[in-house]
Amino acid sequence: MNGVEADGVIEWAYQTLFDKYPNCRQVNLAASRLVKINLDKGKPATACAYYYWLLDNAYEDEGRAPEISRLIEGLQECQK
């Protein structure tokens, strides 16, 4: 399996986790990875959908502010 095929499998795994197991503890990780994957693929609108899902489902005491800040920076890069 080459890198491109592996990337597709990894994206599929995150997408499956996100779609089928929304109450799983790792769903936030899947959503944040899907933001990055979609930004890297040049799909900022799709990335924004996952980003907003993260915001809607985040708790203030989770300590996720640094991760969300990195995602915001990635979205800002798309506007340049």
Contacts in CASP RR format, 6 or more apart in sequence:
PFRMAT RR
TARGET T0000
AUTHOR 0000-0000-0000
METHOD contacts of the structure
MODEL  1
MNGVEADGVIEWAYQTLFDKYPNCRQVNLAASRLVKINLDKGKPATACAY
YYWLLDNAYEDEGRAPEISRLIEGLQECQK
1 9 0 8 1.000
7 37 0 8 1.000
10 37 0 8 1.000
11 34 0 8 1.000
11 37 0 8 1.000
14 30 0 8 1.000
14 33 0 8 1.000
14 34 0 8 1.000
14 37 0 8 1.000
15 30 0 8 1.000
15 34 0 8 1.000
17 24 0 8 1.000
17 26 0 8 1.000
17 27 0 8 1.000
17 30 0 8 1.000
18 27 0 8 1.000
18 30 0 8 1.000
18 31 0 8 1.000
18 34 0 8 1.000
18 50 0 8 1.000
21 27 0 8 1.000
28 54 0 8 1.000
28 57 0 8 1.000
28 58 0 8 1.000
28 64 0 8 1.000
31 50 0 8 1.000
31 53 0 8 1.000
31 54 0 8 1.000
31 57 0 8 1.000
32 50 0 8 1.000
32 54 0 8 1.000
32 67 0 8 1.000
32 71 0 8 1.000
34 47 0 8 1.000
34 50 0 8 1.000
35 47 0 8 1.000
35 50 0 8 1.000
35 51 0 8 1.000
35 54 0 8 1.000
35 71 0 8 1.000
36 47 0 8 1.000
36 71 0 8 1.000
38 44 0 8 1.000
38 46 0 8 1.000
38 47 0 8 1.000
38 50 0 8 1.000
39 47 0 8 1.000
39 74 0 8 1.000
39 75 0 8 1.000
39 77 0 8 1.000
39 78 0 8 1.000
42 78 0 8 1.000
44 75 0 8 1.000
44 78 0 8 1.000
47 75 0 8 1.000
47 78 0 8 1.000
48 75 0 8 1.000
51 71 0 8 1.000
51 72 0 8 1.000
51 75 0 8 1.000
54 64 0 8 1.000
54 68 0 8 1.000
54 71 0 8 1.000
55 68 0 8 1.000
58 64 0 8 1.000
58 68 0 8 1.000
END
